[in-house]
């Protein structure tokens, strides 16, 4: 059984993505509400509720194949204060690295370290924060590379995220999971620029991870919408009219186009403050491209996504429901959400899209662990196994 530690675990969406073939030996989050949701869904055997700065390897069981860290994004986000890795929240990256170093000193270092954060990490402080992440992994003796995966490839939500994947330098990598250079859609222009800004020594340790593109997404935003949501109410007619009055001519035109479509259309709305004629104006901005906007944690009403359904002249609106946010993250309807709206929205909006984790696990993590296990067993089937992985990889790309 493959094993993992899950830091900054939230509601356990990484655990959901890794699936039943992985055994969690340790999970941590400092947020008691998120930890409660984690335990409601996965049991309380592995969860430690505490600040990561207070943890040590003594709290963790065994030597994991994978250590995952979705460290906080607030200081790296374009919407944040710009403190970067020096910030109080995103700076928890360093205690995470300290724990990795302590595990290494005890001969318990994970084979793979995976980090997830916003794509703004690539440009934060003109690239210095991304270089610092690579420096820290380099100091631990890991090789590393990165991917940018947009959840919209798997679920109807625009959610690009950066995944930095590092592997111990003494581990043999199976054929087919690395490339000679960048590949679309995983290596964006911003990622390529960030890589070229690394030092020569860092570039020598860089890995261009290779994954097949997923099959075409089969669900649209409208497929996930609840007719009778339990967590929110539909707006009154006057509330919907007020929302329409907040739209610019461009956005009202989108609504008119949706009315003419002669089918049910679902739009995602965020309220944003815009400068118009020298004054700040709050606008409702809508999209009808079958994709929801990126879920964000509900720091205030303006950051909570709304939906508008249009069917001919019939228009309805409301806040997005908590179950809908969970579906947008790829969670099954059996996943237990907190009863309070903001807690559930915060849980899902701060998580990792489940099918993205599954895709990375299937195409990178699991081949690495399989081959390492075979090599460690030393049963002489290494070359056969490497050929098998190569064939499987080629087959996956032809799907």
C-alpha positions in Angstrom: 0.0 0.0 0.0 1.4 3.4 -1.0 1.6 5.8 2.0 1.4 9.6 2.3 1.4 12.5 4.7 -1.1 15.3 4.0 -0.1 18.8 5.3 -2.5 21.7 5.1 -5.0 19.0 4.5 -8.3 21.0 4.6 -11.2 18.6 4.0 -9.0 15.9 2.5 -9.4 16.6 -1.2 -5.9 15.3 -1.9 -6.8 12.1 -0.1 -9.9 11.8 -2.2 -7.8 12.3 -5.3 -5.2 9.8 -4.4 -7.9 7.2 -3.8 -8.1 3.9 -2.0 -4.7 2.7 -3.3 -3.0 5.2 -0.9 -2.9 5.0 2.9 -2.8 8.2 4.9 -0.4 8.0 7.8 -0.6 11.6 8.9 -2.8 14.7 8.2 -2.6 18.2 9.6 -4.5 21.4 9.5 -4.6 24.3 11.9 -8.2 25.2 11.1 -10.5 23.4 13.5 -13.6 23.6 11.2 -11.7 22.1 8.2 -10.2 19.4 10.5 -13.7 18.5 11.7 -14.9 18.1 8.1 -11.8 16.0 7.4 -12.6 13.7 10.3 -16.3 13.5 9.4 -15.3 12.1 6.0 -12.1 10.1 6.7 -12.2 9.4 10.5 -10.1 11.1 13.1 -7.2 8.6 13.3 -4.7 10.6 11.3 -5.6 14.2 11.8 -3.6 16.5 14.0 -5.1 19.9 14.5 -2.3 22.3 15.2 0.0 25.0 13.6 2.6 23.3 11.5 5.2 25.2 13.4 4.4 23.0 16.4 4.8 19.7 14.7 7.7 17.2 14.6 8.4 13.8 13.0 7.4 12.3 16.3 3.8 13.1 15.4 4.1 11.1 12.1 4.1 7.4 11.5 6.6 5.7 9.3 8.4 6.8 6.1 5.9 8.0 3.5 6.1 7.5 -0.3 4.6 11.0 -0.7 4.4 14.2 1.4 1.9 16.7 0.0 1.8 20.3 1.1 -0.9 22.7 -0.2 0.5 25.6 1.8 -1.6 28.8 2.1 -1.8 31.0 -0.9 -2.9 34.3 0.6 0.5 36.0 0.4 1.3 34.6 -3.1 -2.1 35.4 -4.6 -2.5 38.4 -6.9 -5.4 39.4 -4.6 -3.2 39.1 -1.5 -0.9 41.6 0.1 2.2 40.6 -1.8 4.2 39.4 1.2 5.1 36.2 -0.6 7.0 33.5 1.3 7.8 36.2 3.9 4.2 36.4 4.8 2.7 34.8 7.9 0.5 32.4 6.0 2.4 31.5 2.8 5.6 31.5 4.9 4.4 28.3 6.5 6.2 26.7 3.5 9.4 27.0 5.6 8.2 25.0 8.6 7.0 22.4 6.1 10.5 22.2 4.6 12.0 22.0 8.2 9.9 18.9 8.8 11.1 17.4 5.6 14.7 18.0 6.7 14.0 16.4 10.1 12.5 13.4 8.4 15.6 13.2 6.2 17.9 13.4 9.2 16.0 10.4 10.7 16.2 8.5 7.4 12.5 8.8 6.9 12.4 11.3 4.0 9.5 10.9 1.5 10.3 9.6 -1.9 8.2 12.4 -3.4 7.3 15.9 -2.2 4.4 17.6 -3.9 3.5 21.3 -3.4 0.4 23.0 -4.6 -0.4 26.7 -4.8 -1.7 29.5 -7.0 0.1 30.3 -10.3 1.0 33.7 -8.9 3.8 31.8 -7.1 5.7 31.8 -10.3 5.9 35.6 -10.5 5.7 36.6 -6.8 8.6 39.0 -6.0 9.7 38.8 -9.6 10.3 35.1 -9.4 12.3 35.1 -6.2 9.7 33.1 -4.3 9.6 30.4 -6.9 13.4 30.2 -6.9 13.4 30.0 -3.1 11.1 27.0 -3.3 13.5 25.3 -5.8 16.4 26.2 -3.5 14.8 24.6 -0.5 14.1 21.4 -2.5 17.6 21.5 -3.9 19.0 21.7 -0.4 17.1 18.6 0.6 18.7 16.7 -2.3 15.7 16.5 -4.5 15.2 16.9 -8.2 12.1 18.9 -9.1 9.9 20.2 -11.8 6.4 21.8 -12.0 3.1 21.6 -13.8 0.3 24.1 -14.2 -3.0 22.2 -14.3 -6.4 23.9 -14.8 -9.2 22.1 -13.1 -11.4 23.1 -16.2 -9.8 20.2 -18.0 -11.6 17.9 -15.6 -14.5 19.8 -14.0 -16.4 22.9 -15.2 -14.4 25.4 -13.0 -11.7 27.7 -14.1 -9.0 26.9 -11.6 -5.4 26.9 -12.7 -2.9 25.8 -10.0 0.8 25.3 -9.8 2.1 21.8 -8.8 5.7 21.5 -7.9 6.8 17.8 -7.8 10.1 16.8 -6.3 11.7 13.4 -6.1 14.7 12.1 -4.2 17.8 12.2 -6.3 18.7 8.5 -5.8 15.3 7.3 -7.1 15.2 5.9 -10.7 12.4 7.4 -12.7 10.4 5.1 -15.0 10.3 5.8 -18.7 7.5 8.0 -20.0 6.9 10.3 -17.1 9.5 12.9 -18.1 10.1 14.8 -21.3 13.0 16.6 -23.0 11.2 19.9 -22.8 7.9 21.7 -22.0 4.6 20.2 -23.1 1.2 21.7 -23.5 -1.0 22.2 -21.6 1.1 21.5 -18.4 4.0 23.9 -19.0 2.6 27.4 -19.5 4.5 30.4 -20.8 4.7 31.7 -17.2 6.2 28.4 -16.0 8.7 28.3 -18.8 9.8 31.8 -18.0 10.1 30.9 -14.3 12.3 27.9 -15.2 14.6 29.9 -17.4 15.1 32.4 -14.5 16.5 29.7 -12.3 20.2 29.4 -11.7 22.2 27.1 -13.9 22.6 24.7 -11.0 18.8 24.7 -10.4 18.1 24.1 -14.1 20.4 21.1 -14.0 18.1 19.5 -11.4 15.0 20.5 -13.2 12.6 17.8 -14.5 10.0 18.4 -17.3 7.3 16.1 -16.0 5.2 14.5 -18.8 1.5 13.6 -18.5 -1.1 12.7 -21.1 -3.9 15.1 -21.7 -7.1 13.9 -20.1 -10.1 12.9 -22.1 -12.5 15.6 -23.1 -14.6 16.9 -20.1 -18.1 15.5 -20.3 -19.9 17.8 -17.8 -20.8 21.5 -18.1 -21.6 23.9 -15.3 -25.3 23.5 -15.9 -25.1 19.8 -15.2 -24.0 20.4 -11.6 -26.7 22.9 -10.7 -29.4 22.0 -8.1 -33.0 22.9 -8.8 -33.8 22.8 -5.1 -30.6 23.5 -3.1 -30.7 23.1 0.7 -28.0 25.5 1.6 -29.3 28.6 -0.2 -32.6 30.2 -1.4 -33.4 31.5 -4.8 -33.5 35.3 -4.9 -36.8 37.2 -5.1 -37.7 38.9 -8.4 -36.6 42.2 -6.9 -33.2 40.8 -5.8 -32.6 39.5 -9.3 -33.6 42.8 -10.8 -31.1 44.5 -8.5 -28.4 42.1 -9.6 -29.1 42.9 -13.3 -28.9 46.6 -12.5 -25.3 46.1 -11.4 -24.3 44.8 -14.8 -22.5 46.8 -17.4 -23.9 47.0 -21.0 -21.4 44.3 -22.0 -22.7 41.9 -19.3 -26.4 42.7 -19.9 -25.7 41.8 -23.6 -24.5 38.4 -22.4 -27.8 37.9 -20.6 -29.8 38.9 -23.7 -27.8 36.5 -25.8 -28.6 33.7 -23.2 -32.3 34.6 -23.4 -32.2 34.0 -27.2 -30.6 30.6 -26.9 -33.9 28.9 -26.4 -32.5 26.5 -23.8 -31.6 26.7 -20.2 -28.4 28.7 -19.7 -26.4 29.0 -16.5 -24.1 31.9 -15.8 -21.5 32.4 -13.1 -21.4 35.8 -11.4 -18.8 37.6 -9.3 -19.3 41.1 -7.9 -16.2 43.2 -8.5 -15.3 46.8 -7.9 -14.4 48.7 -11.0 -13.3 52.3 -11.7 -15.7 54.1 -13.9 -15.4 57.8 -14.7 -13.1 58.3 -11.7 -15.3 56.6 -9.1 -15.5 53.0 -7.7 -18.6 51.1 -8.9 -19.6 47.6 -7.9 -20.4 45.5 -10.9 -21.9 42.1 -11.4 -19.9 40.3 -14.1 -21.3 37.2 -15.7 -19.9 34.4 -17.9 -21.9 31.9 -20.0 -19.2 29.7 -21.2 -20.3 26.5 -19.3 -17.6 27.0 -16.8 -17.8 28.5 -13.3 -15.4 31.1 -12.1 -12.6 30.0 -9.7 -14.0 29.3 -6.3 -12.5 31.6 -3.6 -12.8 31.6 0.1 -15.6 33.8 1.3 -13.8 36.7 2.9 -16.8 38.8 2.1 -20.0 38.8 0.1 -18.2 40.0 -3.0 -16.0 36.9 -3.1 -18.9 34.5 -3.1 -20.0 33.3 -6.5 -23.6 33.7 -7.6 -25.4 31.9 -10.4 -28.0 33.1 -12.8 -30.2 30.7 -14.8 -31.8 32.0 -18.0 -34.5 30.1 -19.9 -36.1 32.5 -22.4 -37.5 35.4 -20.5 -37.4 33.6 -17.2 -34.4 34.7 -15.1 -33.5 33.5 -11.6 -30.5 34.1 -9.4 -29.0 33.0 -6.1 -25.7 32.3 -4.4 -24.0 29.1 -5.6 -24.9 26.3 -3.2 -22.3 24.5 -1.1 -23.1 21.1 -2.8 -22.5 22.8 -6.2 -19.1 24.1 -5.0 -18.2 20.5 -3.9 -19.2 19.2 -7.3 -17.0 21.8 -8.9 -14.1 20.5 -6.9 -14.8 16.9 -8.1 -16.1 15.7 -4.8 -18.9 13.1 -4.8 -22.3 13.9 -3.3 -21.6 11.5 -0.5 -18.9 13.9 0.8 -20.1 15.4 4.0 -20.1 19.2 4.1 -20.3 21.5 7.1 -23.8 22.7 7.7 -22.8 26.4 7.9 -22.6 28.0 4.4 -19.5 30.0 4.9 -17.6 27.1 6.5 -18.6 24.7 3.6 -17.7 27.4 1.0 -14.4 28.1 2.7 -13.6 24.3 2.8 -14.2 23.8 -0.9 -12.9 27.1 -2.1 -9.6 26.4 -0.4 -9.1 22.9 -1.6 -7.5 21.0 -4.5 -9.6 19.7 -7.4 -9.9 16.0 -6.8 -9.5 14.8 -10.4 -6.4 16.8 -10.9 -4.8 15.0 -8.0 -5.9 11.7 -9.4 -4.4 12.5 -12.8 -1.1 13.5 -11.4 -1.1 10.4 -9.1 -1.9 8.0 -11.9 0.7 9.4 -14.3 3.6 10.5 -12.0 3.4 9.4 -8.4 2.2 5.8 -8.9 4.7 4.9 -11.6 7.6 6.2 -9.4 6.4 4.3 -6.3 5.9 1.1 -8.3 9.3 1.2 -9.8 11.0 2.1 -6.5 9.2 -0.8 -4.8 10.4 -3.2 -7.5 14.0 -1.9 -7.3 13.9 -2.1 -3.4 12.7 -5.7 -3.6 15.6 -6.5 -5.9 13.8 -9.4 -7.7 15.5 -8.8 -11.1 12.4 -7.6 -12.9 13.5 -3.9 -13.1 14.0 -3.9 -16.9 10.8 -5.6 -17.6 8.9 -3.2 -15.4 10.5 -0.2 -17.0 9.4 -1.5 -20.4 5.9 -2.0 -19.1 5.7 1.6 -17.8 6.9 2.8 -21.2 4.2 0.9 -23.0 1.5 2.0 -20.6 2.6 5.6 -21.0 2.5 5.4 -24.7 -0.9 3.8 -24.6 -2.3 6.5 -22.3 -1.2 9.2 -24.7 -3.1 7.5 -27.5 -6.4 7.7 -25.6 
